[in-house]
Amino acid sequence: MSKRRRIKQLEAQVKALEAKLGTAEGQPAPVKRAPKNSVNVYFDSNFVNSLVAGPLRLRRSRRDEFVQTEGKPRKKGRFLRFLKILWKIILILLIAAVIAAVGAAIIMVVVWALVNFGIMDPATNRFIGVVWEWIKTVFGLFGMEVPLF
C-alpha cells in the first residue's frame, strides 16, 4: 500500500469515528447499577507496592511465579566453587610438601652429624642406617660423595 492511500484510509476512519461520537454525545450515558450482592474489593497497599516494584522485590514465595524466559539458565558459580576447593587442596599439599622437605633436611643433617662425629654408627641403628643411605643417594644423584671430616 502506498503512503497516500494509507493516509486516506486513516482519515476516513477518523471521520467515521467522529460521526459516531457526534451521535453518541446527544444521548445520555447508560447507567449501570451494581447487583445487590456486590462485593467491595480493596487492595492491600503493601501488596500493590510489591507488584509495582516488580518481581525482584517480591517475597521468595512469590518469586517462583516469575520465570525468566530470556537467555539460558546459569549454574550459579559451581565451576568457581570447584576451582576454589581445588586451589585450597593444592595449597595444603604444597605446604605439606615444604614441611616434609624441611623435616627431612633436618633429619639428614642430624644423622650426618651423628655419623660424622662418631656418636652413632649406621650399622648399629637401623633408622640411622636408612637415613644414611638416603643421604648417600641424594649426594650420589649430583655426582658427589658425603663429606666426612
PyMOL commands that set and color helices and strands:
alter all, ss='L'
color gray80, all
select helices_A, chain A and resi 3-25+45-53+55-57+60-63+78-116+126-141
alter helices_A, ss='H'
color red, helices_A
deselect
rebuild
show_as cartoon
